[in-house]
Amino acid sequence: MFGTTKKNAKLYFEIIQNLYYKNKLSSVELSSITNRSIPLITKSINTLIELGYIEESGYAPSSGGRRPLIYKLNREKLFIVTVAVDQLNTRIGIVNLDNEYKASVQVFPLQLENNPNSLESLTHIISDYIGNSGIEKNKIIGIGIGMPGFIDTTLGLNYTYFNNSKQSIPKYISKKIGLPAFIDNDSSLVALSELKFGKALDIKDALVINYGWGIGLGLIINRQLYRGNNGFAGELSHISVSEEGKLCSCGKQGCLEKEASLLAISENAMEGLNAGKKSRLKYDDKTERIAFSDRIMEEALKGDKFAIELLSEAAFKLGKGISILIHILNPKTIILGGKIAKVGHLMTPAIQQALNQNCISRLFNETDILISDLGFDAELIGAAVLVMESYNAS
């Protein structure tokens, strides 16, 4: 990455990493953050300026003495491929180190369940996207991939999808494409994006809910992403909220995923329309589930009563699941993110009602329920953060 100047490669990348998170820093601030001497940091900064990775960005505000120079990243020097996989589709974009899209996000159909060729298909999709992006491969740091399922980030395995019980997914993709690749659970990446760039930036403890086809959870404890004993913490989807609910794919009844996810909302909408519910919502056998779920949210925002009822019913069930978490973790903040974020304000009243009914008030009175500003982009941003956190510059 740094050509012939590899001796201090780790420090160079550490400087780039900190500028990525903080946007602009002085040499004194970088010295404090990295615990390196000011002369070494200054020398490294000068090298990175010569190589074109960073540039001067004026002077810091005066504090009584000489105003220090501040530095920022060169936006056009390095890029990251960000990938967000769900059960039905894969979204891919390329961002610079300001998290700005340099190649527009594209959506590719890719069904994970009962698809023995899913890993090969995903690899081809990513490779073709990079090839068509017009961005030079040597400017790409790596590929960050978020995906659903039980994921071992150390071994690079997904125990739920990709029929991959032996070979490392990132190693396979890296070998085929020729770039470093990293994978993580989609909800962990949503939480990571909130921790670094979103509503959890200055919060010690937060629960970040990734609401889409499933209902995932990222736990931020002491400003760190908490993964649990073997990396599977946050499986909110399979908390049971009804003993008589629908049978879930996991074999249990009444799981939150089956009762309140976007897929469940879509199924409930179809059942309601078939039973004669009045609504502007329409569907037929050719209607795709993704398009229909988007239509439900759009109509709810326009005031369609049935669409709002569907979201409120799901939100109340989500609130029951959240109440369990509050009793255990007593978080300061709950962030509602993922695809559902754009209608989050329609769901928070029902979530609050569920908490009022199911929580001891002393436990949740000071808990804030926030809607993510990052929304549906959170996983893609989190995939970029994953690369910056995992990249080995040595």
C-alpha angles and dihedrals in degrees: 000000000000098000114218093350096081098130093090096025094129092053092046091053091045089057091049090047093053092047088051091057099036100032096213130028139163124232089253091054092047090049090054095046096046096036091231128131119269093239091054092047091047091051091048092049091052090051092050090049090052090050091049098242098117137019140196117270106189128270132315118245113280118264095182100285136062111324111243123228115250126211138210137183124272100246095209099050104075135025139186129212109225122198130186115189124190132172094276110019143027123217120201132185139158118227135187121227090276088062090248116144111248092175116036119252113260128193121220125188110241121157113203103190116088091357112128091183096052096112093048090047092049091050092051092048092052093044094049091046092053091046092052095043097081090227117128112249093225089063093058115095095195150300121278116197129190118193140165122254142058103316131189102203092189096056094030094235132142109204093191106046142020093047087250113144098145115030127060111252096213092046091051093049093043092052093049097045102030098234133101110266131195132186135198140161112285094235092050089055092048088054091045091054091050090048094052103032111004146058093313094056095109099023124105099205127021142155113220115199117205102203118191135097085340130021111242132178134214116196120210112192122174088352091301131108107252115214104172130226098320102010100271101107116134103045093151093153092077100049106118116237097170131035090203098043130121121296111264127215088249089065097252130107129243099014114169090241091058094042105039114012122112088260090054091047090053092049091048090050092054091047091050094049091048088053091055104265112165114237144130086243115111133180142164136185090282094055111114116228093233094051091046094051089050089051091052091055092045093051091046089055088052091053103259104166097213093047090051091048090053092052093044093051091050091046092053090054090047088052090056089055092046091051089062090053093048091054090053103036107021093209125195094221140024115197119199108209144150126069093329093061093094090066095034094116089060091054104044095078091058092044089052091049091053091050091050090054100040108030133073101246095227089061098054106023091099096038114113121213109208134180116230117249089202092059117165091357092063096092093049091049089046089053089056090049089050090059092048091049096045105036115116109213096186 
